[in-house]
């Protein structure tokens, strides 16, 4: 998996981060999360999504 881009939207109470990534097989996908998640949680979720997309699970 390769991260291609990201964007951050914020307001008074929170931030939303959107990551655009590419799987090992070249499929692009995005994932949006709030700032309440840890980087480890986000990394695990991105890897799960990439694996699911590549293996059509």
PyMOL commands that set and color helices and strands:
alter all, ss='L'
color gray80, all
select helices_A, chain A and resi 39-55
alter helices_A, ss='H'
color red, helices_A
select strands_A, chain A and resi 2-10+15-22+28-34
alter strands_A, ss='S'
color yellow, strands_A
deselect
rebuild
show_as cartoon
